[in-house]
């Protein structure tokens, strides 16, 4: 079908046909399409094909509390993941289970004793977000702070639409505070007094960790 379209002068079909011809040796050798290192334009071209091996993949290794280094099995899995163009995250499930019910202070002390800076679950979530091209922004009210997941590259109106479509449709501007400034100046009031709150319009690309307050009218 694509060959017929290509012969008739369809440029996109011609590109897709050439790409399919490149993919065939990989697939015939049981190699995943993701290992081809396709660029964004090529990935968009093959998206309608719904190829399972073109989808992002990640490997998670469950190791012992001493198995993060000098572990031949982990080294083998790491090499395999690299051949599949996939990230790998090593965690210790027994450690994660032990710290799951601890408060922040006890959890920090436990991890310090283990020579770890953060839980494995945090590393896993961060790796998954990166793999899927996701990031987080926050809304901070009087009663609660909420995190919202958006795609990297989303504009302020698109980010607002995650909360409610009316926010995107009637978007006016976003009162924006960088995460570090929000923490440093202990919240919205302090950041505003320090001149760290800024107004961003429709073209603003949201950054990871931004604290946003949307103004809209519908």
LINJOQUI-V132580 format. One line per field, one symbol per residue. phi: phi as a letter, one per 30 degrees, with the letter a starting at -180 (. if undefined). burial: # if it has 24 or more other C-alpha atoms within 12 Angstrom, else .. A space follows every 10 residues. Layout:
phi=???
burial=???
//
This chain:
phi=.dddddddjd dddddddddd dddeddddci cdddddiddd ddddddeddh deddddbbcc cccddccdbh bedddddddd dddchbdbbc bcddddddce cddddddddd ddddiccadd dddddddded dcicabbbcb cdcacbcbcb dejddedddd dddadddddc ecabdbbded dddechjddd ddddiccbcc cdddcdceje cbbccbbb
burial=.......... ....###.## ..#....... .#####.... .##.##.... ..##.##### ###....... ...#..##.. #..####### ##..##..#. .......... #......### #..#..#... ...####### .......### #..####### .##...##.. #########. ##....##.. #....###.# ##.####### #####...
//
